[in-house]
């Protein structure tokens, strides 16, 4: 139950098993070519399988990969 | 006093329930706003809703031995329904796509609104988690980015009437049932688990299909505004599906573990209704079944 005075977990970075990295807040993510990408949402999903057509953002592509190609 | 459902069946019953639900959203021009809480209408609404819920629960079998938070996304991926997005991507013609946009508008023009009913009914962590997602649906404070506004803008650019409820006369029964189910889940506090399960399945089956929709619309030279609606959902829903399961459902279950079965019921119902809708549309267009 929610107890007043008790801090809830609310991490800035969440690694989703087999899926993206969630990033809370405003950030600039630099890709492998040194190109900066600004986040625009309260929470952004950053691609970890490296196969997203919207790289560096997640587009759900990890779901169609065989399990061994998905991020840990 | 009414004690049994009106004898209307099928389309008429679904349309009646949809009209009654609309009194709780935007109402109708020329209809008294006070009818929203008119006891006889609420009674009819209750009887029609009970019938709908009974039919939905009758189609559902609870999965065994799975945890919603750990297994829902993979379970949802494994439910291979018929895919309209795949048809739009490769094969649909312009008339079919415009037909699809018209019938989808019944929900997309009030996208996320049924979910907003849930906010006051949740504990602190689940409420904050749901608002993190809903804020994005509503454009993060920018009306130009509000999702149902993006859809209306896209419809207008495609030459379709974008006003709220303009296309109710052309929607099949399955669309009315999808909308009625969202309203049923949203309006009844007791069904908050089903509503959040539905949300999880809805978001988890949006990202990749939205990419296919965007590609199909490009192939058919539809205007950039409607393509932008689907492009927005590729990235937004890749986030939302994770939030719906890992933060919202997890927070709900932390406080109310007894709602796990209803989370599954809601998720199943979302996929089941979409599969039935997709089959109906392919049939209406004279197209054979398209695999997921």
Contacts between the chains, C-beta under 8 A, distances in Angstrom:
chain1	res1	chain2	res2	distance
A	1	B	123	7.1
A	1	B	255	6.2
A	2	B	123	5.2
A	2	B	124	3.9
A	2	B	125	6.6
A	2	B	255	7.4
A	8	B	124	7.2
A	8	B	125	5.4
A	8	B	128	7.7
A	10	B	128	7.9
A	14	B	242	7.7
A	14	B	246	7.1
A	16	B	242	5.1
A	16	B	246	6.5
A	19	B	73	7.6
A	19	B	242	6.4
A	20	B	238	6.6
A	20	B	239	7.9
A	20	B	242	6.8
A	22	B	239	6.9
A	22	B	242	5.9
A	22	B	243	7.7
A	41	B	136	5.4
A	41	B	140	6.8
A	41	B	235	8.0
A	41	B	236	7.1
A	41	B	239	6.5
A	42	B	132	5.7
A	42	B	135	5.8
A	42	B	136	6.0
A	42	B	140	6.4
A	43	B	132	6.1
A	43	B	136	7.3
A	43	B	239	5.3
A	43	B	243	6.4
A	44	B	239	6.4
A	45	B	235	7.3
A	45	B	238	4.6
A	45	B	239	4.4
A	45	B	242	6.3
A	53	B	211	6.9
A	54	B	234	6.2
A	54	B	235	5.7
A	57	B	235	5.1
A	57	B	238	7.1
A	58	B	207	7.9
A	58	B	235	7.3
A	58	B	238	4.1
A	58	B	239	7.4
A	59	B	207	6.0
A	59	B	208	7.4
A	59	B	211	6.2
A	59	B	234	5.0
A	59	B	235	6.5
A	59	B	238	5.7
A	60	B	207	3.4
A	60	B	208	4.6
A	60	B	211	7.7
A	60	B	234	7.4
A	60	B	237	7.5
A	60	B	238	4.9
A	60	B	241	7.5
A	61	B	208	7.4
A	63	B	73	7.8
A	63	B	77	5.5
A	63	B	208	6.8
A	64	B	208	7.1
